[in-house]
Amino acid sequence: MDRLWWENITNTSHFIDQIVEAVQSGSHLFLQLPQFVPWYETMSDLVISKIERQNSDRSLKIIMDSGKDPGEYLFYQYCRQEKRAQYRPGIGYAQFLAKSEELIMNHYILWVTQADAAQAKKWYTFLEGYSKALGKGKKGCIFLIETREDVSIRERGSIKRLVYEKEIAHYDTYLFAMLAASTQKQTEGFRQYLAEAVSSVVPDDAELACACIKRGRIFLEDPVKTIASIKKETFRSDGTAFWPDISEKQIAERMWEAQIKVVFPIIEKQRSIIVERYRKGIEALLPITGAYGEMFFDAEDVEIGVLSHLVSLGRLAVAFEDGKMIARLRNARNTLAHIKPMTQAEIDEIL
């Protein structure tokens, strides 16, 4: 499922391409990621593979942020002792490193991981000075600074910023859920509902959505218990625990929202079929007065609740199975109209 997320969803695939394009253009990129990145290792592997294919003259190195001043860290890490002896405090690390053409780091793409907000700002200050001192047309190190915290970075010159949450939205989780649900050996209607329900309940967590999709009907029958089970028994791809920040009330509300999207159109479609099937009988009763005094002058407008009432009174004769269907549709509509989620057994009857 990791490849499905990063290679088959347009925005996630484009996100990786934007990282590669920024590096390829020689820009320094601040990559702002959420706390939990879906299948981070797969994402980084794809980025590394694409960068290395397009940059045969550079080596990609991944380093963890040291927590030190960036310029000072690079100075001691990539300058030999004889080179360090040439440094004068008045120059500053950024300018000194930019003017040192023989440094091995000039042939590197340095991917700095786990930089907190404070360190990211220090990297930004360093890169401002480094880029300015390097000037145009001169080869220097290319930096990719990764942070999991919200940092205000102003794009200027060769310094760019890419924010995961601005590029990848809830709709992408829905598309992923639709593709993932297609592996379920169920009806098309069931798969559509499963995808809608999962992406509604966990709209911003593709890995948790994947775990829910794999459980299929078990999730739909009891999403609260299923998510609690996932949290207790399984882990993310990076080994960390699932900690969904969602209450039972929110889960119920989101399941209801998913049912509104899927069930209401089915109710309307079935109502239209029933109206067409018994049009002559309905038209003979027009105009029809609803329970709240509303008047219906056209058979097409008669609501499912009114049809059910006419059947129960014996005024509209329908086949036994159609009568049961009308009752189910009425009950489903009434449940959803009162902002209550339906049970999976009720959903199965409609689907």
Residue frames relative to the residue before (quaternion, step in Angstrom):
aa qw qx qy qz dx dy dz
M 1.0000 0.0000 0.0000 0.0000 0.00 0.00 0.00
D 0.5511 0.6293 -0.3899 0.3849 3.58 1.21 -0.49
R 0.6733 0.4782 -0.2878 0.4850 3.58 0.97 -0.85
L 0.5906 0.5668 -0.3589 0.4485 3.55 1.09 -0.70
W 0.6780 0.4956 -0.2861 0.4614 3.59 0.93 -0.90
W 0.7925 0.3669 -0.1825 0.4517 3.58 0.74 -1.03
E 0.7698 0.3565 -0.2001 0.4902 3.61 1.15 -0.38
N 0.7619 0.3952 -0.2066 0.4697 3.61 1.12 -0.53
I 0.6310 0.4680 -0.3376 0.5186 3.58 1.27 -0.05
T 0.5338 -0.6899 0.3797 0.3081 3.58 -0.61 1.14
N 0.7367 0.4431 -0.2603 0.4396 3.60 0.68 -1.03
T 0.6531 0.4960 -0.3339 0.4646 3.61 1.00 -0.69
S 0.6368 0.5147 -0.3192 0.4772 3.57 1.03 -0.80
H 0.6565 0.5066 -0.3018 0.4703 3.57 1.02 -0.85
F 0.5833 0.5840 -0.3604 0.4345 3.58 1.12 -0.68
I 0.6595 0.4895 -0.2971 0.4871 3.57 0.95 -0.90
D 0.6506 0.5225 -0.3168 0.4508 3.58 0.95 -0.87
Q 0.6355 0.5328 -0.3347 0.4475 3.59 1.04 -0.73
I 0.6105 0.5339 -0.3464 0.4714 3.59 1.06 -0.71
V 0.6847 0.4940 -0.2780 0.4582 3.55 0.85 -1.05
E 0.6626 0.5173 -0.3037 0.4485 3.59 0.94 -0.90
A 0.6332 0.5307 -0.3348 0.4531 3.58 1.01 -0.79
V 0.6701 0.4847 -0.2882 0.4827 3.55 0.94 -0.93
Q 0.6468 0.5361 -0.3127 0.4432 3.56 0.95 -0.89
S 0.6886 0.4759 -0.2792 0.4705 3.59 1.06 -0.70
G 0.5488 -0.6353 0.3845 0.3839 3.57 1.30 -0.11
S 0.4669 0.6837 -0.4385 0.3498 3.58 1.27 0.22
H 0.3801 -0.6473 0.6008 0.2750 3.51 -1.34 0.41
L 0.1389 -0.8410 0.5223 0.0261 3.57 -0.61 1.13
F 0.2189 -0.7195 0.6444 0.1380 3.52 -1.03 0.93
L 0.1313 -0.8082 0.5738 0.0172 3.54 -0.54 1.24
Q 0.1020 -0.8167 0.5678 0.0145 3.56 -0.37 1.27
L 0.0591 -0.8228 0.5641 -0.0355 3.55 -0.43 1.29
P 0.5378 -0.5937 0.4715 0.3687 3.60 -1.22 0.38
Q 0.7015 -0.4556 0.3250 0.4413 3.57 -1.26 0.21
F 0.7818 0.1726 -0.0915 0.5922 3.57 0.99 -0.87
V 0.1231 -0.7915 0.5977 0.0331 3.56 -0.48 1.23
P 0.4528 -0.6951 0.4724 0.2977 3.62 -0.66 0.98
W 0.8457 -0.1040 0.0372 0.5222 3.55 -0.79 1.09
Y 0.0555 -0.8529 0.5190 -0.0072 3.56 0.74 1.17
E 0.6536 0.5308 -0.3310 0.4260 3.59 0.88 -0.87
T 0.6408 0.5133 -0.3202 0.4727 3.58 1.02 -0.77
M 0.6276 0.5344 -0.3264 0.4627 3.56 1.00 -0.85
S 0.6978 0.4694 -0.2803 0.4629 3.57 0.80 -1.01
D 0.6222 0.5386 -0.3438 0.4523 3.61 1.04 -0.73
L 0.6633 0.4997 -0.3015 0.4684 3.58 0.97 -0.86
V 0.6367 0.5167 -0.3226 0.4729 3.58 1.01 -0.84
I 0.6631 0.5116 -0.3029 0.4547 3.58 0.86 -0.98
S 0.6594 0.5234 -0.3071 0.4437 3.57 0.88 -0.97
K 0.6980 0.4671 -0.2785 0.4659 3.59 0.86 -0.94
I 0.6437 0.5161 -0.3283 0.4600 3.59 0.97 -0.81
E 0.6856 0.4940 -0.2949 0.4460 3.58 0.85 -0.93
R 0.6262 0.5357 -0.3396 0.4535 3.59 1.08 -0.67
Q 0.7624 0.3869 -0.1929 0.4814 3.57 1.03 -0.76
N 0.7458 0.3277 -0.1991 0.5448 3.61 1.26 -0.10
S 0.0474 -0.8461 0.5309 -0.0065 3.55 0.47 1.22
D 0.6958 0.4735 -0.2766 0.4638 3.61 1.18 -0.49
R 0.7127 0.3789 -0.2489 0.5354 3.58 1.28 0.10
S 0.3028 -0.7184 0.5947 0.1961 3.54 -1.26 0.52
L 0.3010 -0.7419 0.5703 0.1837 3.56 -0.97 0.85
K 0.0462 -0.7938 0.6062 -0.0166 3.54 -0.75 1.10
I 0.1881 -0.7695 0.6013 0.1044 3.56 -0.92 0.93
I 0.0210 0.7987 -0.5985 0.0584 3.56 -0.73 1.09
M 0.4198 -0.6734 0.5413 0.2781 3.55 -1.14 0.58
D 0.5506 -0.6114 0.4443 0.3545 3.57 -0.95 0.83
S 0.4057 -0.7599 0.4685 0.1963 3.55 -0.82 1.04
G 0.4514 -0.6729 0.4642 0.3578 3.56 1.21 -0.44
K 0.5990 0.5584 -0.3490 0.4557 3.57 1.31 -0.07
D 0.6663 -0.4255 0.3912 0.4711 3.54 -1.29 -0.01
P 0.5102 -0.6923 0.4076 0.3068 3.64 -0.64 1.06
G 0.6731 0.5057 -0.3057 0.4447 3.56 0.87 -0.94
E 0.6638 0.5023 -0.2960 0.4684 3.55 0.93 -0.91
Y 0.6354 0.5339 -0.3243 0.4538 3.57 0.97 -0.86
L 0.6894 0.4747 -0.2816 0.4691 3.59 0.83 -1.00
F 0.6053 0.5778 -0.3399 0.4293 3.57 1.04 -0.80
Y 0.7487 0.3878 -0.2179 0.4915 3.58 0.78 -1.00
Q 0.6592 0.5234 -0.3106 0.4417 3.58 1.14 -0.55
Y 0.8323 0.2417 -0.0792 0.4926 3.59 0.92 -0.88
C 0.6445 0.4664 -0.3441 0.4987 3.61 1.22 0.10
R 0.4037 -0.6993 0.5315 0.2559 3.56 -0.82 0.96
Q 0.7055 -0.4893 0.3060 0.4113 3.54 -1.27 0.43
E 0.6682 0.4992 -0.3138 0.4537 3.61 0.91 -0.85
K 0.6388 0.5060 -0.3258 0.4793 3.57 1.11 -0.62
R 0.6384 0.5290 -0.3295 0.4516 3.57 1.00 -0.80
A 0.5989 0.5857 -0.3571 0.4133 3.56 1.12 -0.62
Q 0.6420 0.5377 -0.3174 0.4450 3.60 1.21 -0.46
Y 0.5514 0.6529 -0.3783 0.3558 3.58 1.27 -0.36
R 0.0945 -0.7565 0.6455 0.0461 3.53 -1.16 0.81
P 0.5703 -0.6499 0.3822 0.3260 3.60 -0.78 1.02
G 0.6350 0.5641 -0.3367 0.4065 3.58 1.03 -0.69
I 0.6025 0.5787 -0.3517 0.4223 3.57 1.19 -0.47
G 0.3119 -0.7347 0.5344 0.2780 3.55 0.86 -0.99
Y 0.5814 -0.6271 0.3983 0.3319 3.56 -1.01 0.82
A 0.6435 0.5489 -0.3389 0.4120 3.60 0.88 -0.89
Q 0.7047 0.4499 -0.2690 0.4782 3.57 0.81 -0.97
F 0.6346 0.5421 -0.3331 0.4387 3.58 0.97 -0.84
L 0.6864 0.4771 -0.2830 0.4703 3.58 0.89 -0.93
A 0.6506 0.5252 -0.3143 0.4496 3.58 1.01 -0.82
K 0.7171 0.4497 -0.2495 0.4704 3.60 1.02 -0.76
S 0.6147 0.5502 -0.3479 0.4455 3.59 1.28 -0.21
E 0.2165 -0.8453 0.4792 0.0950 3.56 0.06 1.32
E 0.6880 0.5227 -0.2900 0.4116 3.60 1.09 -0.64
L 0.4635 0.7055 -0.4441 0.3004 3.64 1.21 -0.09
I 0.5244 -0.6440 0.4634 0.3091 3.56 -1.03 0.83
M 0.6040 0.5867 -0.3588 0.4028 3.60 1.11 -0.63
N 0.5495 0.6136 -0.3949 0.4070 3.59 1.21 -0.32
H 0.6926 0.4244 -0.2595 0.5223 3.56 1.28 -0.32
Y 0.5962 0.5851 -0.3423 0.4300 3.55 1.31 0.22
I 0.2003 -0.6418 0.7086 0.2142 3.43 -1.48 0.26
L 0.1366 -0.8219 0.5509 0.0477 3.58 -0.40 1.20
W 0.1387 -0.7721 0.6184 0.0477 3.56 -0.64 1.18
V 0.1237 -0.8127 0.5692 0.0154 3.55 -0.34 1.31
T 0.1327 -0.8218 0.5522 0.0448 3.59 -0.53 1.16
Q 0.8411 0.2645 -0.1806 0.4358 3.53 -1.41 0.29
A 0.3120 0.7190 -0.5501 0.2883 3.55 0.90 0.92
D 0.3143 -0.7391 0.5565 0.2127 3.58 -0.75 0.98
A 0.7515 -0.4088 0.2532 0.4517 3.59 -1.28 0.12
A 0.6607 0.5141 -0.3101 0.4505 3.58 0.93 -0.91
Q 0.6782 0.4811 -0.2891 0.4745 3.57 0.95 -0.87
A 0.6106 0.5518 -0.3522 0.4458 3.59 1.03 -0.74
K 0.6474 0.5077 -0.3166 0.4722 3.58 1.00 -0.79
K 0.6352 0.5155 -0.3294 0.4715 3.58 1.05 -0.72
W 0.6319 0.5153 -0.3275 0.4774 3.57 1.05 -0.78
Y 0.6270 0.5382 -0.3366 0.4516 3.58 1.02 -0.79
T 0.6554 0.5045 -0.3075 0.4705 3.59 0.91 -0.91
F 0.6502 0.5133 -0.3157 0.4627 3.56 0.96 -0.88
L 0.7029 0.4801 -0.2773 0.4455 3.59 0.83 -0.98
E 0.5574 0.5706 -0.3962 0.4546 3.60 1.14 -0.48
G 0.7121 0.4457 -0.2534 0.4796 3.56 0.84 -1.00
Y 0.6440 0.5356 -0.3147 0.4465 3.56 1.00 -0.84
S 0.6732 0.4966 -0.2926 0.4633 3.59 0.90 -0.95
K 0.6559 0.5154 -0.3091 0.4568 3.56 0.96 -0.88
A 0.6922 0.4720 -0.2754 0.4714 3.58 0.92 -0.92
L 0.6354 0.5435 -0.3333 0.4357 3.57 1.07 -0.69
G 0.2249 -0.8071 0.5143 0.1831 3.57 1.01 -0.82
K 0.6437 -0.5377 0.3889 0.3811 3.54 -1.33 0.03
G 0.8185 0.2990 -0.2067 0.4450 3.54 -1.15 0.69
K 0.6424 0.5051 -0.3329 0.4705 3.58 1.23 -0.10
K 0.4097 -0.7358 0.4902 0.2247 3.55 -0.87 0.95
G 0.0930 0.7733 -0.6211 0.0868 3.50 -0.88 1.03
C 0.7001 -0.4289 0.3432 0.4562 3.54 -1.28 -0.16
I 0.2549 -0.7271 0.6147 0.1687 3.58 -1.17 0.66
F 0.1845 -0.8187 0.5405 0.0589 3.55 -0.79 1.06
L 0.0933 -0.7351 0.6698 0.0479 3.50 -1.16 0.83
I 0.0846 -0.8243 0.5598 -0.0071 3.57 -0.32 1.30
E 0.1292 -0.8155 0.5632 0.0309 3.57 -0.54 1.21
T 0.0350 0.7879 -0.6133 0.0439 3.55 -0.93 0.95
R 0.3129 -0.7328 0.5730 0.1919 3.58 -1.18 0.59
E 0.6352 0.5075 -0.3280 0.4810 3.60 1.27 0.23
D 0.5534 -0.6082 0.4589 0.3365 3.54 -1.25 0.54
V 0.0450 0.8026 -0.5876 0.0923 3.56 -0.56 1.20
S 0.3580 -0.7235 0.5498 0.2147 3.55 -0.92 0.92
I 0.0491 0.8005 -0.5886 0.1019 3.55 -0.28 1.31
R 0.2455 -0.7701 0.5757 0.1233 3.55 -0.77 1.05
E 0.3567 -0.7321 0.5399 0.2130 3.55 -0.72 1.07
R 0.2125 0.7580 -0.5973 0.1534 3.55 -0.87 0.94
G 0.8385 0.0927 -0.1018 0.5272 3.53 -0.96 0.90
S 0.8131 -0.2129 0.1887 0.5078 3.55 -0.76 -1.07
I 0.5719 0.5781 -0.3879 0.4338 3.60 1.26 0.12
K 0.0430 -0.8116 0.5815 -0.0361 3.56 -0.62 1.18
R 0.2148 -0.7650 0.5957 0.1175 3.55 -1.31 0.37
L 0.0331 -0.7832 0.6209 -0.0028 3.57 -0.99 0.86
V 0.1161 -0.8135 0.5697 0.0135 3.57 -0.61 1.20
Y 0.4978 -0.6923 0.4474 0.2696 3.57 -0.64 1.18
E 0.7412 0.4532 -0.2432 0.4314 3.57 0.71 -1.08
K 0.6262 0.4944 -0.3529 0.4888 3.59 1.25 -0.13
E 0.7096 0.4524 -0.2430 0.4824 3.56 1.22 -0.46
I 0.7765 0.2561 -0.1133 0.5644 3.57 1.12 -0.72
A 0.0791 -0.8435 0.5304 -0.0289 3.56 -0.53 1.22
H 0.7585 -0.3762 0.2818 0.4513 3.56 -1.37 -0.04
Y 0.6097 0.5775 -0.3539 0.4116 3.58 1.05 -0.75
D 0.6184 0.5489 -0.3429 0.4457 3.57 1.11 -0.65
T 0.6153 0.5247 -0.3386 0.4810 3.58 1.11 -0.70
Y 0.6302 0.5332 -0.3280 0.4593 3.59 1.04 -0.78
L 0.6545 0.5019 -0.3130 0.4709 3.60 0.90 -0.90
F 0.6405 0.5194 -0.3123 0.4716 3.56 1.01 -0.85
A 0.6567 0.5131 -0.3085 0.4586 3.57 0.94 -0.91
M 0.6255 0.5368 -0.3361 0.4556 3.59 1.02 -0.77
L 0.6850 0.4708 -0.2855 0.4772 3.58 0.89 -0.91
A 0.6657 0.5046 -0.3022 0.4592 3.58 0.95 -0.88
A 0.6630 0.5174 -0.3015 0.4493 3.58 1.02 -0.83
S 0.5550 0.6299 -0.3899 0.3783 3.59 1.17 -0.47
T 0.6057 0.5580 -0.3552 0.4422 3.60 1.24 -0.33
Q 0.5473 0.6128 -0.3983 0.4078 3.59 1.25 -0.28
K 0.3525 -0.7329 0.5418 0.2122 3.59 -0.90 0.91
Q 0.3925 0.6851 -0.4896 0.3700 3.50 0.51 1.33
T 0.6687 -0.4685 0.3670 0.4456 3.57 -1.29 0.00
E 0.6533 -0.5118 0.3820 0.4067 3.56 -1.25 0.38
G 0.6424 0.5340 -0.3184 0.4482 3.57 1.02 -0.83
F 0.6427 0.5179 -0.3153 0.4682 3.56 1.01 -0.83
R 0.6671 0.5066 -0.3027 0.4547 3.59 0.91 -0.93
Q 0.6350 0.5246 -0.3259 0.4640 3.56 1.02 -0.80
Y 0.6723 0.4908 -0.2942 0.4696 3.56 0.92 -0.91
L 0.6241 0.5397 -0.3361 0.4541 3.60 0.97 -0.82
A 0.6692 0.4959 -0.2944 0.4687 3.58 0.90 -0.95
E 0.6621 0.5057 -0.3029 0.4627 3.57 0.94 -0.89
A 0.6706 0.5067 -0.2967 0.4533 3.58 0.93 -0.93
V 0.6875 0.4836 -0.2904 0.4573 3.58 0.82 -0.96
S 0.7018 0.4609 -0.2808 0.4651 3.60 0.84 -0.93
S 0.6165 0.5212 -0.3465 0.4776 3.60 1.20 -0.39
V 0.6937 0.4766 -0.2732 0.4659 3.58 0.95 -0.90
V 0.7947 0.0957 -0.0449 0.5977 3.62 0.94 -0.84
P 0.0472 -0.8762 0.4794 0.0123 3.60 0.51 1.18
D 0.7936 0.3031 -0.1441 0.5074 3.59 1.13 -0.50
D 0.6660 0.4380 -0.3121 0.5169 3.59 1.13 0.59
A 0.2304 -0.8296 0.4960 0.1129 3.56 0.08 1.30
E 0.6528 0.5152 -0.3297 0.4468 3.60 0.99 -0.74
L 0.6545 0.4783 -0.3095 0.4970 3.59 1.00 -0.77
A 0.6077 0.5438 -0.3428 0.4664 3.58 1.07 -0.76
C 0.6399 0.5300 -0.3166 0.4576 3.58 0.98 -0.85
A 0.6538 0.5110 -0.3066 0.4663 3.58 0.95 -0.89
C 0.6559 0.5035 -0.3023 0.4742 3.59 1.04 -0.78
I 0.6340 0.5338 -0.3249 0.4555 3.59 0.96 -0.88
K 0.6514 0.5354 -0.3178 0.4337 3.59 0.92 -0.89
R 0.6842 0.4729 -0.2788 0.4801 3.58 1.14 -0.61
G 0.2575 -0.8469 0.4481 0.1250 3.56 1.34 -0.07
R 0.8555 0.0448 0.0043 0.5158 3.54 -0.69 -1.15
I 0.5872 0.5788 -0.3752 0.4236 3.61 1.04 -0.69
F 0.6469 0.5063 -0.3120 0.4772 3.58 1.00 -0.83
L 0.6899 0.4976 -0.2912 0.4377 3.59 0.82 -0.98
E 0.6596 0.5152 -0.3130 0.4490 3.57 1.03 -0.71
D 0.8008 -0.0496 0.0480 0.5950 3.60 1.04 -0.68
P 0.1401 -0.8414 0.5166 0.0747 3.61 0.28 1.22
V 0.6099 0.5556 -0.3575 0.4376 3.61 1.05 -0.68
K 0.6947 0.4655 -0.2677 0.4786 3.57 0.83 -1.01
T 0.6433 0.5392 -0.3224 0.4375 3.58 1.00 -0.81
I 0.6719 0.4837 -0.2985 0.4748 3.57 0.90 -0.91
A 0.6224 0.5293 -0.3347 0.4694 3.59 1.06 -0.74
S 0.6496 0.5177 -0.3066 0.4647 3.57 1.05 -0.80
I 0.6328 0.5223 -0.3218 0.4724 3.58 1.00 -0.85
K 0.6492 0.5336 -0.3018 0.4503 3.55 0.96 -0.93
K 0.7176 0.4604 -0.2414 0.4635 3.57 1.01 -0.85
E 0.8137 0.3555 -0.1272 0.4420 3.56 0.89 -0.97
T 0.7910 0.2892 -0.1503 0.5178 3.62 1.09 -0.50
F 0.2788 -0.7522 0.5772 0.1525 3.53 -1.33 0.28
R 0.5887 -0.5505 0.4558 0.3775 3.52 -1.32 0.32
S 0.6915 -0.4850 0.3423 0.4117 3.54 -1.29 0.24
D 0.6916 0.4514 -0.2846 0.4868 3.60 1.17 -0.48
G 0.6215 -0.5899 0.3258 0.3996 3.57 1.28 0.21
T 0.5741 0.5852 -0.3848 0.4241 3.58 1.25 -0.14
A 0.5691 -0.6160 0.4330 0.3304 3.55 -1.25 0.46
F 0.4857 -0.6017 0.5379 0.3358 3.53 -1.29 0.39
W 0.0223 0.7851 -0.6178 0.0369 3.57 -0.88 0.99
P 0.0421 -0.8378 0.5442 0.0117 3.58 0.48 1.16
D 0.2734 -0.7648 0.5666 0.1387 3.55 -0.78 1.08
I 0.4552 0.6611 -0.4543 0.3863 3.55 0.43 1.26
S 0.3313 -0.7636 0.5284 0.1670 3.57 -0.85 1.00
E 0.6630 -0.4833 0.3789 0.4281 3.56 -1.29 0.24
K 0.6266 0.5430 -0.3289 0.4521 3.58 1.04 -0.78
Q 0.6621 0.4995 -0.3005 0.4710 3.58 0.96 -0.87
I 0.6271 0.5327 -0.3384 0.4566 3.58 1.01 -0.78
A 0.6559 0.5070 -0.3084 0.4666 3.59 0.94 -0.90
E 0.6541 0.5139 -0.3111 0.4596 3.59 0.95 -0.87
R 0.6965 0.4744 -0.2774 0.4614 3.57 0.93 -0.89
M 0.6000 0.5257 -0.3601 0.4837 3.59 1.13 -0.57
W 0.6274 0.5308 -0.3275 0.4663 3.57 1.02 -0.78
E 0.6405 0.5242 -0.3201 0.4609 3.59 0.97 -0.86
A 0.6519 0.5070 -0.3120 0.4697 3.58 0.98 -0.83
Q 0.6604 0.5092 -0.3056 0.4596 3.57 0.98 -0.83
I 0.5942 0.5553 -0.3586 0.4582 3.58 1.08 -0.70
K 0.6850 0.4990 -0.2830 0.4491 3.58 0.91 -0.93
V 0.7590 0.3900 -0.1997 0.4816 3.58 0.97 -0.86
V 0.7512 0.4387 -0.2319 0.4353 3.58 0.77 -1.04
F 0.6251 0.5661 -0.3556 0.4029 3.61 0.88 -0.84
P 0.6653 0.4817 -0.3269 0.4675 3.66 0.84 -0.81
I 0.6306 0.5242 -0.3370 0.4625 3.61 1.08 -0.71
I 0.6225 0.5386 -0.3344 0.4588 3.57 1.00 -0.84
E 0.6837 0.4906 -0.2850 0.4590 3.57 0.88 -0.96
K 0.6437 0.5203 -0.3197 0.4612 3.57 1.01 -0.83
Q 0.6796 0.4800 -0.2870 0.4747 3.58 0.92 -0.92
R 0.6063 0.5490 -0.3493 0.4572 3.58 1.07 -0.72
S 0.6567 0.5126 -0.3066 0.4605 3.58 0.94 -0.90
I 0.6352 0.5261 -0.3261 0.4619 3.59 1.02 -0.80
I 0.6697 0.4992 -0.2923 0.4657 3.55 0.94 -0.94
V 0.6315 0.5282 -0.3316 0.4607 3.59 0.98 -0.85
E 0.6683 0.4982 -0.3022 0.4625 3.58 0.92 -0.90
R 0.6578 0.5281 -0.3051 0.4420 3.56 1.02 -0.86
Y 0.7998 0.2250 -0.1027 0.5469 3.59 1.01 -0.80
R 0.1530 0.8442 -0.5000 0.1179 3.55 1.16 0.66
K 0.6699 0.5155 -0.3205 0.4275 3.59 0.80 -0.95
G 0.6692 0.5038 -0.2957 0.4592 3.57 0.96 -0.88
I 0.6570 0.5032 -0.3018 0.4734 3.59 1.04 -0.81
E 0.6684 0.5094 -0.3048 0.4481 3.58 0.90 -0.94
A 0.6131 0.5561 -0.3479 0.4404 3.59 1.14 -0.60
L 0.6978 0.4642 -0.2636 0.4776 3.59 1.22 -0.49
L 0.5021 0.6749 -0.4185 0.3425 3.62 1.26 -0.22
P 0.5569 -0.2238 -0.7998 0.0043 1.54 -2.02 1.43
I 0.3069 -0.7554 0.5589 0.1513 3.56 -1.13 0.77
T 0.2612 -0.7581 0.5795 0.1457 3.57 -0.98 0.87
G 0.3562 -0.7537 0.5189 0.1891 3.56 -0.80 1.07
A 0.7390 -0.4341 0.2935 0.4234 3.56 -1.34 0.13
Y 0.7551 0.3484 -0.1895 0.5221 3.60 1.11 -0.62
G 0.6712 -0.5383 0.2836 0.4235 3.55 1.22 0.54
E 0.4668 0.6727 -0.4560 0.3487 3.60 1.26 0.00
M 0.3128 -0.7654 0.5427 0.1479 3.55 -1.05 0.84
F 0.1414 -0.7674 0.6214 0.0703 3.57 -1.06 0.85
F 0.1328 -0.8190 0.5576 0.0275 3.56 -0.65 1.18
D 0.7352 0.3124 -0.1843 0.5726 3.57 1.31 -0.23
A 0.5401 -0.6494 0.4317 0.3166 3.58 -0.87 0.93
E 0.6133 0.5818 -0.3405 0.4115 3.59 1.06 -0.75
D 0.7138 0.4765 -0.2509 0.4477 3.59 1.11 -0.65
V 0.5030 0.6737 -0.4293 0.3298 3.61 1.20 -0.27
E 0.3688 -0.7695 0.4869 0.1865 3.58 -0.63 1.17
I 0.6661 -0.5305 0.3523 0.3883 3.56 -1.24 0.47
G 0.6324 0.5401 -0.3329 0.4444 3.58 1.06 -0.72
V 0.6435 0.5063 -0.3091 0.4837 3.56 1.07 -0.77
L 0.6285 0.5283 -0.3326 0.4640 3.58 0.98 -0.82
S 0.6480 0.5215 -0.3112 0.4597 3.56 0.96 -0.90
H 0.6493 0.5209 -0.3088 0.4601 3.58 1.01 -0.86
L 0.6548 0.5154 -0.3095 0.4581 3.58 0.97 -0.85
V 0.6432 0.5156 -0.3142 0.4708 3.57 1.05 -0.82
S 0.6739 0.5074 -0.3029 0.4434 3.60 0.90 -0.93
L 0.6799 0.4720 -0.2828 0.4848 3.59 1.14 -0.63
G 0.4761 -0.6838 0.4269 0.3514 3.57 1.28 -0.25
R 0.4666 0.6880 -0.4389 0.3412 3.58 1.27 0.24
L 0.7524 0.2357 -0.1562 0.5950 3.57 1.20 -0.50
A 0.2262 -0.7934 0.5551 0.1054 3.57 -0.53 1.19
V 0.0543 0.7898 -0.6061 0.0764 3.57 -0.76 1.08
A 0.6302 -0.5133 0.4156 0.4082 3.56 -1.28 0.31
F 0.6584 -0.5418 0.3513 0.3867 3.57 -1.16 0.66
E 0.6887 0.4769 -0.2873 0.4644 3.62 0.84 -0.97
D 0.6381 0.5099 -0.3324 0.4715 3.59 1.04 -0.70
G 0.6168 0.5444 -0.3432 0.4532 3.56 1.07 -0.68
K 0.6473 0.5045 -0.3093 0.4804 3.56 1.03 -0.81
M 0.6412 0.5224 -0.3186 0.4631 3.59 1.02 -0.82
I 0.6391 0.5251 -0.3253 0.4583 3.59 0.93 -0.86
A 0.6533 0.5090 -0.3100 0.4669 3.59 0.99 -0.86
R 0.6520 0.5130 -0.3161 0.4603 3.59 0.97 -0.83
L 0.6593 0.5071 -0.3029 0.4653 3.56 0.96 -0.89
R 0.6385 0.5208 -0.3249 0.4642 3.57 0.99 -0.81
N 0.6726 0.4974 -0.2996 0.4588 3.59 0.87 -0.95
A 0.6408 0.5231 -0.3230 0.4598 3.57 1.00 -0.82
R 0.6683 0.5001 -0.3018 0.4607 3.55 0.89 -0.91
N 0.6591 0.5130 -0.3109 0.4535 3.58 0.94 -0.85
T 0.6344 0.5304 -0.3260 0.4582 3.59 0.99 -0.84
L 0.7132 0.4522 -0.2588 0.4689 3.57 0.79 -1.03
A 0.6258 0.5496 -0.3372 0.4389 3.58 1.07 -0.72
H 0.7003 0.4197 -0.2543 0.5185 3.57 1.22 -0.51
I 0.4952 -0.7025 0.3920 0.3279 3.56 1.28 0.56
K 0.4932 0.6034 -0.4656 0.4194 3.54 0.85 1.03
P 0.4205 -0.7014 0.5010 0.2831 3.61 -0.89 0.80
M 0.4555 -0.6666 0.5224 0.2743 3.55 -1.16 0.67
T 0.5140 -0.5998 0.4972 0.3590 3.56 -1.23 0.36
Q 0.6240 -0.5485 0.3831 0.4038 3.57 -1.19 0.37
A 0.5910 0.5639 -0.3661 0.4456 3.58 1.11 -0.62
E 0.6553 0.4959 -0.3019 0.4833 3.59 1.02 -0.81
I 0.6324 0.5258 -0.3271 0.4654 3.58 1.03 -0.79
D 0.6314 0.5478 -0.3255 0.4419 3.58 0.97 -0.88
E 0.6495 0.5241 -0.3190 0.4492 3.57 0.99 -0.80
I 0.6724 0.4815 -0.2890 0.4821 3.57 1.07 -0.76
L 0.6898 0.4828 -0.2811 0.4606 3.59 0.92 -0.93
